[in-house]
Amino acid sequence: MIVQFTIHSPSGQKTVSIKRYAILIVGRSKKAHICLNDDPHFSRRHFRLEVASPKCHLIDLDSRNGTFVNDKPVQSVELKNGDVISGGETKIYVSIHHETSANSTFNLPGNSDNTPVQTPLTANSPPEPSPKDPVSPPKVNLRLGHFELLQEIGHGSMGTVYHARNLNDQEIVALKIIFCNGEVDSTHKQLFVRESQLMNQLSHPRLVSFREAGEIEGQLYLSMEYVEHQKFENHSFNMSPAKRIRFACGIISQTLDVLEFLHESQVVHRDIKPANLLLANVNNQLLVKVADLGLAKNYRDSGVSGITSEGEGRGTLAFMPPEQLAGSRDVGPAADLYSTAATLYWYLTGEYPYDFLPGHHPVAIVLSGKRVDIRKRRTKIPPALADIIEKGLNESPEARFESAIEMRNQLRPFLRRDATE
């Protein structure tokens, strides 16, 4: 399937078609994936399109003059075949159809994964009926293949996680059942399994271990080490502010050890957040186990994923760097450092780095760059620690820390009692 946008702007007509996962920023900015600098009524970053063919989601980025779909103002909407997006003097016609042979390809600058974008050489064919909504939580029995499902322990936009038993060896595992886009074919499912299995090559004592990936009864799954753990707030509830700082910086330092290993292995985690830092008691010592390594990228690249803007809540978006939300191809180690700084911010304040105000989509708020300085949340944060967090949260990846090692070394003094009291 292809999601096609036929754009009628003051300077003429052009068509952009997407057949793989992609994020597109539309606006007057030269850095926008679809630049409409011929329409003065458009904002620099007017709206965001996220495509996981055949699904497409639009989010207005708090544009000056608003975004309209079928002449109605919208903030966030799933687009359908035949919809018309308008703003200023521009109209964009949405068509969702099967790929034809009369297409040539080129790479859209700034596309999130260098996905080929199609430009039809012939006139548009008549719109086809909108495809049926394909994504819904899978129904599973108490048994899935060689796994016995014991209890649901987590649920998110990408899948449901179960406490399960592998009946082949009786090991207790965490089994993630993947939500699949209904249009995902066998080739893309195989790609997802292969990419997931590559994670097995990475071994670190603070990484949740991969067990297996596959497909059973048409259902994709991932099996991982099961880690008994507690939430940060359960440990820190009765701590003094000074001890909470030491505790939080210790967790983040362990996380940065893992990121140093991953980045040296040319791997970016892409989903560092409190929910993925499991605090486990190992031999009477608190050990951080980092979960969901590489899964976010594997979902996107293989076409298995749904739409971020539909399924992700503030608990994920608040920790996601702006360049990742904007669909940049250059999501590198600096993205993980941003997410790590956002996690430390949350550990120390119990709040997100952004105020998610009613009437504004969370994605628009993050992309606006209007963060709340941590010193406004907690006045007793040591100034040097606040500076470290603010540097890690810089909107520009180049202005953040050069490496996980540098950030960890900057945090080292705050592991000592005399630095926090």
C-alpha positions, 0 to 999 in steps of 0.5 A: 500500500502507498499513502500519497499526498498530492499538494496544490500550493501557490507555486504549483502541484507536486506529489509525494508517496510513502510506502514504508514507515516515515515521519514528515514535518510540513511547513515553511521551514527549509528543514521541513520534509515537505517545504511549503515556503511559497505559502506565507500562511503556513507556519515554519513547522505547521503539522506532522504526518506519521505514516505506517502504510496504510495508516496515516496520522496528522498532528497540528504543531500549534500552527499560527493559522491552524490545520483543516481536514475536510474544512474542519479544524483539527489538532490530531486526526487519523487520515482516510483515503480521499481526505483533503488537508488545507491550510492557507492557500494550500490543499493536500489530497490524501490517497491510499492505494496499491502500488503501481508500476508507473512510479519512480523513486527518490529519497526525501531529504530528512526522512527518518529511515531513508525510506524510498518515496515515490513520485508518480509519473502519470495522473492520479488514479481514482481513490480506492475505498479506505482500508479497514482499520488493521490494528487491535490488541491480539487475543491470546489463550492461556497458551501460545505455542510453547509458552504458558501465559501466567499473567499480564504484566505490561501493556503499551502501544507496541504490544502486551507483555506477559509473565510466561513459562517456556514449556520447552525448558520451564524457564520463566520469561517476559513474553511480549506479544506484538501488535501487528499492522494488518497490512504487514506481510510475511517478508516484513515479519521475517525482517522483524524477527531477524532484526530482533535476533541480532540483539542477542549478540549484545551481552551486558550484565545490565541489559535484559537478556534476549531469548528468542523471537518468532511467529506462532499462529500468525502472532509475532512474539519476543521472549526476554529474561524475566526481571523481578523489579520495583519502581523508582518511587517505591524505593525513594518514597521516604528518602531525603532530597539529598539521598534521592539525588544520590540514588537517582544519579546512581541509577543513571550512572549505571544506565550510562554504563550500558549506553557506553557499551551500546554506543561503542557497539554502534547501537542506539537504544531509542527508548530510554525512560523510567519504565525501561530501567528495571531496578532489580535486587541482585545479591542484595545490591540494586542493579539497573537492567535496561529493557527493550533494547532496539525494539522501537527501531525494529518496529519502525524499520520492519513496518510492524509498528502502529502509529506513535501518535495514536498509541504513545502516552506522555510517559513515552513522548516526554522522554523522546528527543525532538529529532526522533519525534521530527523524523530525523535520519540522524538519531544517534547516541545523543538521542539516548543522552537526551532521554537519560537526562529527561529520566533523571529530571523525572526521578528528581522532580516526579514531573516531566520536562514539559507542561502538557497543557490541555488543548495542545498535543504532547508531540506539538509541545515537545517539538516546540522546545518549551521545556521547564527548567528543572530549577523551577520545579525544585529550587534545591537542586544543586546548580551544577546538577541542574546544568548537567540535566539542562545540557542533556536536554538541549534541543540541539543534539550537537550541544549535548554531551559528546558521549555517555562517558562524559555525562557519567563523569559529570554526574560522578560527584553527586554520588558522594554524600558531601556533594548533595548535603 
